[in-house]
Amino acid sequence: MRESYNEHAHTCSCISRRNFLGAMTAGAAATMVGCSRFGVAPRPAAAGDVIDLAAMRPRPAVRIMGAVVRRTPPYWLGWPGTSYPLEQKRQQYSRVFSAAARKVGIAFEEQPEPIESPDAAAAFIKKIEAAKPQAVLIHLQHINEWPTVGNIVKAGIPTIIFAPIGMAFTGHVLRISRQPGVHVISSLETRPIAQAFRMVRAKRQFEETRLLVVRGNERKEETLPGLGMAVRYVPRVLLEQEFDQTPETEEAHEVARERFRGAEKIVEPSRQDGVNAGRSFVAAKRLLKKEGCNALTTDCLGMVRDAKVPTPPCMAASIFQDTGVTYGCEAAVPGAMSLMLTSYLLDKPGFMNDPVPETVKNTLIVAHCVCGTRLNGLNDDDHEPYVLRSHSESNIGVSLQVLWRKGQRATLVTVQNPKSVIIDTGTVVGNVQTPPAGGCRTSVELAMDNVEDARDVLGFHQVVIYGDHRRDIEAFCQMYGMDVVHSPEKPPAPVGQEEKKPQPKKKA
């Protein structure tokens, strides 16, 4: 067995697991020296050498304008009712909106005077048409003012409608709540407000994303329709050269130390494997900075197949995911977009995978060698336990086998293209070990919802996340005109028994 790094074999505590990601991405590692147990002494990083990874996550300016729509009080009868504390609730929800905006990192401006007349509604519509905010939030305070809300929606600006219980019957929301460009919250729950703001922010983050695709020999650029994301393709050799030119800096050593310290167990990787994985992390950041991009996906398997690098980028990609910056596998643009969708919309690192049917237990196994550890959320200090393994197909380098929590609800997302998304849900029933199984290191077994046969789960390179977020993703797709597809509940007809299409009659 190759020599493995043991966290108990040294006494230095340069940085804690809890604070590592923030320190590394903020540049604290630039001043770290010494304390290496990863072979040769590392080169101290000069000031400015360390690239702030967290700063690469798009943080666009997002402006949402809001208004209250109601009838002029006091009024007699009509929901929410004369007993409803109208002003108290208006002020209460206004504070909720402002707090949600701060939490999500967007600007929210609420008109101080409620809209209580057709003239006031017309003035507000002119105001938002001129200001062109990213979205409008309407707080409805009377059940009979849905026509006014409908007129505001016609302005064509993405509209969030918050109608607390008592402001709508099913008939009021039946059509408008399914209309593209509209998101209706008919509830006393206020947490969905922040999620609605994330939805608007996510669209802007896509527009500010510049995805670097490292593959082949061609350099070209394109902008994807719908989401507005820019894509730059560059030759694979650029990343290979960047890795070769990346020395064993203290940052590379600290990246390795941190991941080795946090592991439940270390199986195959050696200390040098860890250092090389740290170099891969640094090289990826450097190439992103040189190319002016803030997300990437690489022909990782090709580089390993052709022996161009001593380690796949699996560990580096895991750290990227935990920091909220997309690092996708296999130069797959749809897979990278799926990772971005979960990261931007839900603030959670996704797990891009290959789907494997377990036909005896009728479950789906999702497997890959790259998985983030902050599965509960990017802002959550806790991480799921993991074992350090080699990259399974090559048996070199460092990959994380992340152990998913049994019983955890999960959502599967596949962005097929900028206009179509596959969404399914399920429950984690276990983790699959390699060996005895073959395949990738993180292998998670799921019992699917509303899919009678696991063989029928749609998509490839699906991204799986913790939590049942089906409705959140559906809402985003509706708001921005994307089609939603679900895996079929019933199996197709047996092979050979498919319904035959009628043949056209031959002309006489």
C-alpha positions in Angstrom: 0.0 0.0 0.0 1.3 3.5 -0.8 2.2 5.7 2.1 -0.8 7.7 3.2 -1.0 11.0 5.1 -2.2 10.7 8.7 -3.6 13.8 10.4 -2.3 12.5 13.8 1.2 12.2 12.5 1.9 15.9 12.9 1.2 18.6 15.4 0.7 21.6 13.2 -2.8 23.1 13.0 -2.4 25.7 10.3 -6.1 26.0 9.8 -9.3 24.3 10.9 -11.7 22.3 8.8 -14.5 24.7 9.7 -12.7 27.8 8.4 -10.7 26.2 5.6 -12.8 27.1 2.6 -13.2 30.7 3.6 -9.5 31.2 4.4 -8.3 29.5 1.2 -10.7 31.4 -1.0 -10.0 34.7 0.7 -6.3 34.4 0.3 -5.3 33.6 3.9 -3.2 30.7 2.6 -0.9 33.2 0.9 1.0 33.8 4.1 1.3 30.2 5.3 4.7 28.7 5.4 6.3 25.5 6.6 4.5 22.7 8.5 4.4 20.4 5.6 4.1 16.6 5.9 3.6 16.2 2.1 7.2 15.4 1.1 9.5 18.2 0.0 9.1 21.6 1.6 6.6 23.7 -0.4 7.3 27.0 -2.0 5.9 29.8 0.1 3.2 31.7 -1.7 3.9 35.4 -2.4 1.3 38.0 -1.6 -1.3 38.0 -4.4 -0.5 34.5 -5.5 -3.6 32.9 -4.1 -6.7 33.4 -6.2 -9.9 33.9 -4.3 -12.1 31.1 -5.5 -15.2 32.3 -3.7 -15.0 35.6 -5.6 -15.5 33.8 -8.9 -19.1 32.9 -7.9 -21.3 35.4 -9.8 -22.7 38.1 -7.6 -24.7 40.3 -10.0 -26.7 43.3 -9.1 -30.4 42.3 -8.7 -33.2 44.8 -8.2 -36.7 43.8 -7.2 -39.4 46.5 -6.9 -42.5 45.8 -4.7 -45.9 47.2 -4.0 -49.0 46.4 -1.9 -52.2 46.0 -3.9 -55.5 46.4 -2.0 -58.8 48.3 -1.7 -58.9 51.5 0.3 -59.6 50.8 3.9 -61.8 50.7 5.9 -64.0 48.4 3.8 -67.0 46.3 4.7 -67.0 42.5 4.1 -64.8 40.8 1.5 -61.8 38.8 2.3 -59.4 39.1 4.2 -62.3 40.4 6.3 -62.9 43.5 8.4 -61.2 41.8 11.4 -57.9 41.3 9.5 -55.2 43.7 10.9 -54.4 45.2 7.5 -51.7 47.7 8.5 -50.1 45.4 11.0 -49.7 42.7 8.4 -48.5 45.1 5.7 -45.7 46.2 8.0 -44.9 42.7 9.2 -44.6 41.3 5.7 -42.6 44.4 4.5 -40.0 43.5 7.1 -40.1 39.9 5.9 -39.4 41.0 2.3 -36.5 43.2 3.4 -34.9 40.5 5.5 -35.2 37.9 2.7 -33.6 40.3 0.3 -30.6 40.8 2.6 -30.3 37.1 3.1 -30.2 36.4 -0.6 -28.1 39.4 -1.5 -30.4 41.4 -3.7 -31.8 44.9 -3.6 -35.5 45.2 -2.7 -37.5 48.5 -3.0 -41.1 48.6 -1.8 -43.3 51.5 -2.8 -44.4 53.2 0.5 -48.0 53.9 -0.5 -50.2 50.9 -1.4 -51.9 50.7 -4.8 -55.6 51.4 -4.1 -56.9 52.7 -7.4 -56.7 52.2 -11.1 -54.7 55.4 -11.4 -52.2 54.3 -8.8 -51.8 50.9 -10.6 -51.2 52.6 -13.9 -48.6 54.9 -12.4 -46.8 51.9 -10.9 -46.8 50.1 -14.2 -45.2 53.1 -15.9 -42.7 53.2 -13.1 -41.6 49.6 -13.4 -41.6 49.8 -17.2 -39.1 52.7 -17.0 -37.0 51.2 -14.2 -36.8 47.7 -15.7 -36.1 45.8 -12.5 -35.2 42.1 -12.7 -38.6 41.3 -11.0 -41.6 42.8 -9.3 -43.1 41.6 -6.0 -46.8 42.2 -5.4 -48.2 41.8 -1.9 -52.0 41.3 -2.3 -54.2 42.5 0.5 -57.7 42.0 -1.0 -59.3 39.1 -2.7 -61.1 41.2 -5.3 -57.9 42.9 -6.6 -56.7 40.1 -8.8 -57.6 42.0 -12.0 -55.2 44.8 -10.9 -52.5 42.2 -10.3 -53.2 40.8 -13.8 -52.7 44.3 -15.3 -49.3 44.6 -13.6 -48.3 41.2 -14.9 -49.0 42.4 -18.4 -46.1 44.8 -18.1 -43.9 41.8 -19.0 -41.6 41.9 -16.0 -41.1 38.7 -14.0 -43.7 38.9 -11.2 -43.8 37.3 -7.8 -47.3 37.5 -6.2 -47.5 37.0 -2.5 -51.1 36.3 -1.5 -51.4 35.3 2.2 -54.2 32.9 3.0 -57.4 34.8 2.8 -56.6 36.6 -0.5 -57.4 34.0 -3.1 -59.7 31.1 -4.0 -58.5 28.4 -6.3 -60.3 30.1 -9.2 -58.3 33.2 -8.7 -54.9 31.5 -9.1 -55.8 28.6 -11.4 -54.5 30.3 -14.6 -52.2 33.1 -13.4 -50.2 30.8 -11.2 -49.3 28.7 -14.2 -48.4 31.6 -16.5 -44.8 32.0 -17.7 -43.1 34.9 -16.0 -45.2 34.6 -12.9 -44.7 32.9 -9.5 -47.6 32.8 -7.0 -47.2 32.2 -3.3 -50.6 31.6 -1.7 -49.5 30.7 1.8 -48.8 31.9 5.3 -45.3 30.5 5.0 -42.8 33.3 4.4 -39.7 31.1 3.7 -40.7 30.8 0.0 -40.1 34.6 -0.3 -36.4 34.1 0.0 -36.5 31.2 -2.5 -38.4 33.4 -4.9 -35.7 36.0 -4.7 -33.1 33.3 -5.3 -35.0 32.4 -8.4 -34.5 35.9 -9.8 -30.9 36.0 -8.6 -30.2 32.7 -10.3 -31.3 34.0 -13.7 -28.9 36.9 -13.3 -26.1 34.6 -12.2 -26.5 32.6 -15.3 -26.3 35.8 -17.3 -23.1 36.7 -15.6 -21.6 33.2 -16.0 -18.7 32.6 -18.4 -18.3 28.8 -18.6 -14.8 27.6 -19.7 -15.0 24.3 -21.6 -11.6 22.6 -21.8 -11.5 20.1 -24.5 -10.1 19.3 -28.0 -8.0 21.8 -29.9 -10.5 24.5 -30.9 -11.0 27.9 -29.4 -14.4 29.5 -29.9 -17.2 31.3 -28.0 -21.0 31.2 -27.9 -23.9 32.6 -25.9 -26.6 30.1 -25.0 -30.1 31.3 -25.6 -32.6 31.5 -22.9 -30.4 31.6 -19.8 -27.9 34.0 -21.5 -24.8 32.1 -20.4 -21.5 32.7 -22.2 -19.4 29.7 -23.1 -15.7 29.7 -24.1 -14.1 26.6 -25.5 -10.3 26.3 -25.3 -7.8 23.6 -26.2 -7.2 20.9 -23.5 -3.5 21.4 -23.7 -3.9 24.8 -21.9 -4.9 23.1 -18.7 -2.2 20.4 -19.1 0.4 23.1 -19.4 -1.1 25.1 -16.5 -0.8 22.0 -14.3 2.8 21.4 -15.4 3.7 25.0 -14.6 2.1 24.9 -11.1 4.7 24.2 -8.4 4.1 22.6 -5.1 3.1 25.8 -3.3 2.0 26.0 0.3 -1.5 26.5 -0.9 -1.4 23.1 -2.8 -0.1 21.5 0.4 -2.7 23.1 2.6 -5.5 22.0 0.2 -4.2 18.4 0.6 -3.8 18.6 4.3 -7.3 19.9 4.8 -9.0 17.2 2.8 -6.9 14.5 4.4 -7.6 15.8 7.9 -11.3 15.8 7.3 -11.5 12.2 6.0 -13.2 9.4 7.9 -10.7 7.1 6.3 -7.9 7.1 3.7 -7.7 4.1 1.5 -5.5 4.4 -1.7 -4.2 8.0 -1.9 -0.6 8.8 -1.0 0.8 12.1 0.3 2.1 12.9 -3.2 -1.3 12.2 -4.6 -2.7 14.8 -2.2 -0.2 17.4 -3.3 -0.8 16.7 -6.9 -4.6 17.1 -6.3 -3.8 20.4 -4.6 -1.8 21.5 -7.6 -4.8 20.6 -9.8 -6.9 22.9 -7.7 -4.5 25.8 -8.1 -4.0 25.2 -11.8 -7.8 25.3 -12.4 -8.2 28.6 -10.7 -5.2 30.1 -12.6 -6.6 29.0 -16.0 -10.1 30.4 -15.1 -8.5 33.8 -14.2 -6.4 33.9 -17.3 -9.4 33.2 -19.5 -11.7 35.6 -17.7 -14.2 32.8 -16.8 -15.9 31.8 -13.5 -17.0 28.2 -14.1 -15.5 25.3 -16.0 -15.8 21.8 -17.2 -12.9 19.8 -18.5 -12.0 16.7 -20.5 -10.8 15.1 -17.3 -11.0 11.5 -18.5 -9.1 12.4 -21.7 -6.2 13.9 -19.8 -6.0 10.8 -17.6 -6.4 8.4 -20.5 -3.6 10.1 -22.4 -1.4 10.2 -19.2 -1.1 14.0 -19.4 -1.6 14.6 -15.7 -0.7 12.4 -12.7 -4.1 13.0 -11.0 -7.7 13.5 -12.2 -9.2 16.8 -10.9 -11.8 15.0 -8.7 -10.6 16.5 -5.4 -10.2 20.0 -6.8 -13.7 19.8 -8.4 -15.2 18.8 -5.0 -13.7 21.9 -3.4 -15.0 24.1 -6.2 -18.5 22.7 -5.7 -18.3 23.3 -1.9 -17.4 26.9 -2.6 -20.3 27.5 -5.0 -18.2 27.6 -8.2 -19.0 25.0 -10.8 -16.4 22.5 -11.9 -18.0 19.9 -14.1 -16.8 16.6 -15.4 -16.1 15.4 -18.9 -16.4 18.7 -20.7 -20.2 18.2 -20.6 -22.0 21.6 -20.9 -25.5 20.3 -20.0 -24.0 18.7 -16.8 -22.2 21.9 -15.9 -25.5 23.8 -16.4 -27.3 21.4 -14.1 -24.6 22.0 -11.5 -25.1 25.7 -11.8 -28.8 25.5 -11.6 -28.7 23.8 -8.2 -25.9 26.0 -6.9 -27.4 29.3 -8.0 -31.1 28.5 -7.3 -30.7 26.5 -4.1 -27.3 27.4 -2.7 -26.4 23.7 -2.6 -23.6 21.7 -4.3 -24.9 19.2 -6.8 -23.6 15.7 -7.6 -23.3 15.1 -11.3 -23.4 11.4 -11.9 -23.9 8.4 -14.2 -27.3 6.6 -13.6 -27.2 2.8 -12.9 -30.3 0.7 -12.6 -30.4 -1.9 -9.7 -32.9 -4.3 -11.3 -33.3 -6.6 -8.3 -34.2 -3.9 -5.7 -35.6 -1.6 -8.4 -33.5 1.4 -7.3 -31.3 3.9 -9.1 -27.6 4.1 -8.3 -26.1 7.5 -9.1 -22.3 7.3 -9.3 -19.3 9.5 -10.0 -15.9 10.3 -8.6 -16.7 14.0 -7.9 -19.0 15.1 -5.1 -19.1 18.1 -2.8 -19.4 17.6 1.0 -21.6 20.5 2.0 -24.7 18.8 0.8 -26.9 20.6 3.3 -26.0 23.9 1.8 -23.1 26.2 0.8 -23.7 28.3 3.9 -23.8 25.4 6.3 -20.5 24.7 8.1 -21.4 21.0 8.5 -20.2 18.6 5.8 -21.1 15.0 5.1 -18.5 12.3 6.1 -16.2 11.1 3.3 -13.5 8.6 2.6 -10.5 9.4 0.5 -10.2 7.1 -2.5 -8.4 6.9 -5.8 -10.2 7.8 -9.0 -11.9 4.5 -9.7 -11.4 4.0 -13.4 -7.7 4.8 -13.3 -6.9 4.0 -9.7 -4.7 7.1 -9.4 -5.1 10.5 -7.7 -7.6 11.5 -5.0 -11.4 11.2 -5.2 -13.9 11.6 -2.4 -16.4 8.9 -1.5 -19.0 11.0 0.1 -21.4 9.1 2.3 -25.0 10.3 1.8 -27.4 10.3 4.7 -29.8 7.3 4.6 -33.5 8.4 4.5 -32.6 11.8 3.0 -34.9 13.2 0.4 -33.2 14.1 -2.9 -33.9 15.8 -6.2 -32.5 14.9 -9.6 -32.1 17.6 -12.2 -30.9 17.4 -15.8 -30.7 20.5 -17.9 -31.0 18.9 -21.3 -30.6 22.3 -23.0 -31.3 25.9 -22.1 -35.0 25.4 -22.7 -35.7 21.9 -21.1 -35.1 20.4 -17.7 -35.8 16.9 -16.4 -36.9 16.9 -12.7 -37.4 13.8 -10.5 -37.3 13.1 -6.8 -36.4 10.1 -4.6 -35.0 9.0 -1.2 -31.5 7.9 -0.3 -31.6 4.2 0.8 -27.8 3.6 1.0 -24.3 4.0 -0.2 -22.7 1.4 -2.5 -19.1 0.4 -1.8 -16.4 0.0 -4.5 -15.5 -2.9 -4.4 -17.5 -5.1 -4.3 -19.2 -3.0 -6.9 -17.4 -1.4 -9.9 -17.9 2.1 -11.1 -17.3 5.4 -9.4 -16.4 6.1 -5.8 -19.4 8.1 -4.6 -22.3 5.7 -5.4 -25.6 6.5 -3.9 -28.7 4.3 -4.0 -32.1 6.0 -4.5 -35.7 4.8 -4.3 -37.4 6.9 -6.9 -40.8 8.6 -6.6 -43.5 8.2 -9.2 -41.3 6.0 -11.4 -42.5 2.4 -11.4 -39.3 1.0 -12.9 -35.9 2.5 -12.2 -34.8 1.6 -15.7 -37.1 4.4 -17.0 -35.4 7.3 -15.2 -34.6 9.9 -17.8 -31.4 11.7 -18.4 -27.7 11.2 -18.1 -25.2 13.1 -16.0 -28.2 14.1 -13.7 -27.3 16.3 -10.8 -28.6 15.1 -7.4 -29.0 17.3 -4.4 -30.3 17.0 -0.8 -34.0 17.9 -0.3 -37.2 17.7 -2.3 -36.9 20.8 -4.5 -39.1 19.7 -7.3 -41.5 22.7 -6.9 -38.7 25.2 -6.5 -37.1 24.1 -9.8 -40.4 23.9 -11.6 -41.1 27.5 -10.4 -37.8 28.7 -11.9 -38.6 26.9 -15.2 -42.0 28.5 -15.4 -40.7 31.9 -14.6 -38.1 31.8 -17.4 -39.9 29.8 -20.0 -38.2 26.4 -19.7 -40.1 23.2 -20.3 -40.3 20.6 -17.5 -40.1 16.9 -18.1 -40.5 14.1 -15.6 -39.5 10.4 -15.9 -42.5 8.3 -17.0 -44.5 6.7 -14.1 -45.4 3.6 -16.1 -43.0 1.5 -18.1 -43.2 1.5 -21.9 -44.6 -1.4 -23.8 -42.3 -4.5 -24.0 -39.9 -4.6 -26.9 -41.7 -5.8 -30.0 -45.1 -4.7 -28.6 -44.8 -1.0 -29.2 -47.7 0.6 -30.8 -47.2 0.7 -34.5 -47.8 3.9 -36.4 -50.2 3.6 -39.3 -48.5 3.5 -42.6 -49.5 6.0 -45.2 -51.5 4.6 -48.1 -49.7 4.3 -51.4 -51.0 6.3 -54.2 -52.7 4.2 -56.9 
